[in-house]
Amino acid sequence: MRRFFSLLFRKNQKPAGSHEKIIPTAFGQPLTDKSQLAARSHAFKEGLKRKIADVLARDKEHEQLARRIEQLPEEQQKIAINLLDTDKSTQRIAVYNLKERFPKSRILVEIFELLLEEKYAETRDVAIHALTDIKATESVRLIERRLVDIRPEVRRAAVEALGALGAKGSEIALAERLEDVDSFVQEYAIRALVKLEAIHALPDLVKLCKKERTTFVLQAGIEAVAHLEALKLHRSRKGNPDIIKVVGISENFAIEQAQKAAEFLEQFETPNYMTDVNKTAKQARIKLLYELQHES
């Protein structure tokens, strides 16, 4: 038996000095001939052209997407072609793989931007997350349009993305989402406004706190009011020209406003509100009072 395996090994062993390169293919069959590899690549390109032609014949809406896919390198095309599939799960996986495996490029950004208009909410959602992950700040205006998307999960993703991308200029649109019918969209909008240091959104946040009854939204609103009032006070004391120009306040006026905010927050420490809200309000008020006393 040992002799049999020894002979078999010698039979399959390559001669000394042989450096034949094995090139694996997607089908698991090794190619040792460059012409075979070229043929496979040509076949893929022809298949891609046929698929794109088929998509364009039945769906003119995806023409721009198909043209962008044609501009990608072949390795990326093999994944991106699945974006033309009618199955939403296949589209989501393709977006994820493109985002994770390849560096940011203008073509990829344009592809993700086109997906913001896809009919499947899941695809629009994953496209927003992809643009956020690759830090596509150039796409904020297109993402902003999704703030009024019919699906709440897409609106949530858009709100979160604008905060993460530091979308200065989107504060007004984000403040409008404080009135959203979805509580999670409201909370994400509050967090985004805090990230953007949207001091001029304070009146909208106070208004929300006065009428909001959803605990986690109210807690986020209370924290936001305290944080932005403290920020406004701190900047006015530092003579920040942006505060004086945009908000139109002096240091004394900022102190007065912060004191009123502290009094406003105190009302949420009463038994009229949930214990969690009481704790949040107390912590927020203490932080604001510390800012008042710390630099007075």
N, C-alpha and C positions, 0 to 999 in steps of 0.2 A: 504493500500500500504506500509506504514512504517513497519507494522508488517511482511509483506511478505519479505521485504529486511532484516529485523532483523533476521528472521529465516534462510534466505539464508546465511547471514554472519556467524551465529553460526554453520551452517552445514559445511562451508568451513574452519572454524577456527581450527588451529592445537591445540592439547591438550597442557596444560601447561607443560613445561619441555622438549618439543620436540625440538630437534636441528638438524633436518634433513637438510643436505647440498644439495643445488640444484646446479648442475654442468651444465652450458650451453654448448651446442655443436654448431658446425658451421651451423647446420641446424635449429637452434632456438628451438629445443626440449630439455627440461631439462632431465638430466639423474640423477637418484638418486641411481642407483645400480653401484658399482665399476666394477662389471663384464661386465656391458653394456659399460662402458667407455673403459675398456680393449679391448672389442670386437671391438669397433669403431677404436681404435688405431691400432689393428691388421689388420683390414680391410684396413686402410689407408696404412699401410706398404706393404700389399700384392698388393694394387693398384699401389703403387710406383714401386714395383719390376716389375710388368707387363708393366708399362709405360716405364721404363728404358729398359726392354728387347725388347719392341717394337721399341724404338729408336735405340738400338744397331743393331737390325735386318735390319733396313732400312737405317741407317746412322752411319757408323763406325767412322766418323769424330768427333762425339760428345761422344765417349766412355769415354774419360778422364773427360769431364764435368759431365757425368752421374755418374761416380764413385765418384767424389768429392761430389756431391749432396747426395749420399748414406751415406757419412761420417758426414753429418750435423745432429744436433739435430732435432727431429721430428717437432718442431715448425717452424724451419727455412726451413726444407724440404718442408713443405706445400706451401711455397712461391717460393722456388728455383726450384721446379718441373716445374714451368711455363717457366723457361729458356730453357727448351727443346721444347717449343712450336714453331711452324713455323711462328707465327704472331709476327712481330717486336714490335708492341705496347705492347703486353703482356710481351715480354722480357724486355722492358724498364721499365715497371711498377714493374716487379719483382726485377730488379736491384735496383731501387729506394727504394723499401720497405726493401730489405735486408740491404742496406746501412744505412737507417734512423732508423730502428727498433732494430738492433742488433749491439753489439760491434765488433770491428775489431778482426778477428781471422785469423790464417794462412790458413784455408780452404776457407774462404770467399775471401781472397786476391788471392788465386790460382784460384778460380772460376772467379773472375773479370779479371784476367790475361788471362784465356782461352777465355774469351769473346772478347778480343782484336783481335782475329782472326776470329770473326763471319763474315758471308757474308753480313749482313745488316750494313750499315754505321751508322745508328742510334744506333744500339746496341754497336758497337765499341766506338762510341762517349760517350755514357752514362757510359760505363765501365771505360773509361779514367777519367771521372769526378768522378766516385765512388772511384777509387783508389786515386785520388787527395784529395777528402773529408776525407777519412780515413787515410790520410798521409802515404800512402804505399811507403815510400822512397826506399824500396827494389825492387820496380817494375820499376824504372826509365829506366833501359836498355831495357825492353820490350816496354815501352811507347815510347822510342826514335825511335824504329822501325816504329812507326806510323807517323813519320815526313815525310815519303815518301808515305803515303797512297794516293790512287787514288782520294779520296774525300776530298775537301778543309776543310769541317767542322771538319773532323777527324784530319787533320793536325793542324788546329787551336787549337783544344782541347789538342793535344799532346804538342804543343809549350807552351801553357799556363800552362799545368801541370808541365812541366820540370822546368819552372821558379818558380812556386809555391812550388815545392818540393825541391828546392835548388839543382838541379841536377848538381853538380860539375863534370866536365868531359864531359858534353854534349854541351859545348860552341861551339865547332867547328861545330857540326851537326846543332846547332841553327843558327849559322852564315850563313850556306848554305841556310837556309830558307829566308834569306834576298833577295834572287833572285827568290823567289816563284812567280808563276803567279797570285796568289790570294793576293790582297792588304791587307786583314785582317790577313793573315798568316804572311806577312811581318811585319805589325805593332806589332802583338803578339810576333814575334821573337825579335824585338827591345826591347820591354818591358821586355822580359825574360832575355836578355843579360844584361840589366841594373840591374835587380834583382840579377843576378849572379855575378855582378861587373866584367864583362868580359872585362878588360882593353885591352887585346890583340886583341879584335874584333874591335878596333877603326879604323884601316885601311879599314875594310869592311863597317863600318858605314859611313865613309867619302865617300867612293866610291858610296854607295847607294845615299847619299845626292846630289852628283854631277849630277846624271842622273835621279833621281826620280822626277816624275811630279804629282803624286797623293798627294793631299794636306795633308791629315791626316798622311800618311806614312812619308812624308818629315818632317812634324812637329815633329813626334816621333823621327826621325833620328837626327834632329838638337838638340833636348833636350838630347838625348842619348850621342851625341858627347860632348856637354858641360859638362854633368854630369860626364862622365867617365874621361875626361881630368882633371876636377877639383879633382876627386878622386885620379887619378894618381899623380897629383901634391901634394896633401895633404899627401899621403902616402910616397912619396919620401922625403918630408921634415921631416917626422917622422922617417925616416931611416928604413922603413918597409923592411925587408929582402926579402919578397916575390916579391916586385916590382923589386928590384935589380936583383934577381935571374931569375924571369919569364920574365919580360919586358926588363931587362938589361939597366936600365936608372939611371942617377944620378939626384940630385936635379936641377942642372943647366940645364941639358938636358930637364927635365920635365917642367921647366919654359919656355924654348924656345919653346917646343912643345905646351904648353898652349897658348902662345902668337900667334903662327901661327894658332892655332885653333880659337882664337878670331877673327883674321883677316879673316879666312875662313868663319866664321859665319856671318860676316858683309855683305858679298855679298848677303845674303838672305834678307837683309833689303831694297833692291832696288825695283823699280817699276816692275822689270822683274818677280816678284813673287807676289802671292796673298797677300792681306792685313793680313790674318790670319798667313801666313808664316812669313811676316815681323815682326809681334808682337812677335811670338814665338822666332824668331831668336834674336830679340833685348833683350828679357828677358833672354834668354839662355846666350848671350854674356855678359850681365851685371853680371850675377851670376858667370861666369868664371873669369871676370876681378876682381870681388870682392875677389875671392879666390887668385888671383895673388897678389893683393895689401894687403890683410888681413894678410898674413904671410911672406911678403917680408921683 
